[in-house]
């Protein structure tokens, strides 16, 4: 069996308790095999019908993935696995994902985090990573959403003290005020039209490239590099699952 995309024993011991549920009626298909199939779909980007037979019927993987997304099961992985309390440096950024034409043909697309930009229908992934480029918080919006509008929601639940790194698009008075009220410091380059002196350290700002490396690793999953999912909850689940696997690899290597 090809275990390239499969969860190892150490990884499974960490996430298995999150998937536990009461079994009723017919015994459930192995959750580990099903999650391995979902991970294979995320990495390869192929349709569900092309799922290899070693992961079981594709309908089982697809239906359980949809049920887990509806029950918000997969988005519990990242808060449970990540070490948020140790993140003294928080790097905020976002990236735009082009949506497939078959994914964007849905009614009320604005409620499903679709937006129109120069690239057509797009979705924007907002992310906070630590100093090692490991994800702490993930959110998605429409592609037309301004970068700075999601800063408050992204920083919520993270350590209050520390340094926040972001690019010039996040140079807003509200973000600096929120960061200072939380006992931190916003190291953001000022815009040309900003009045008054701003404390900015360009040497510390160089560490912001860790978030770019994070997006480079995330977009190795074809289901994230291009959005094929019509519903925002399903696409966010793929993003959260890929982000969780980065933490699992670090925890496994440390163990």
Buried (B, 14 or more C-beta within 10 A) or exposed (E): EEEEBBBEEEBBEBBEEBBEEEEEEEEEEEBBBBBBBBBBBBBBBBEBEEBEEEBBEBEBBBEBBBEBBEEEBBBBBBBEBBEBEEBEBBBBBBBBBBBBEEBBEBEEBEEBBBBBBEEEBBBBBBBBBBBEBBBBBBBBBBBEBEBBBBBEEBBEEBBEEBBBBBBEBBBBEEBBEBBEEBEBBBBBBBEEEEEEEBEEEEEEBEBBEBBEEBBEBBBEBBBBBBBBBBBBBBBBBBBBBBBBBBBBBBBBEEE
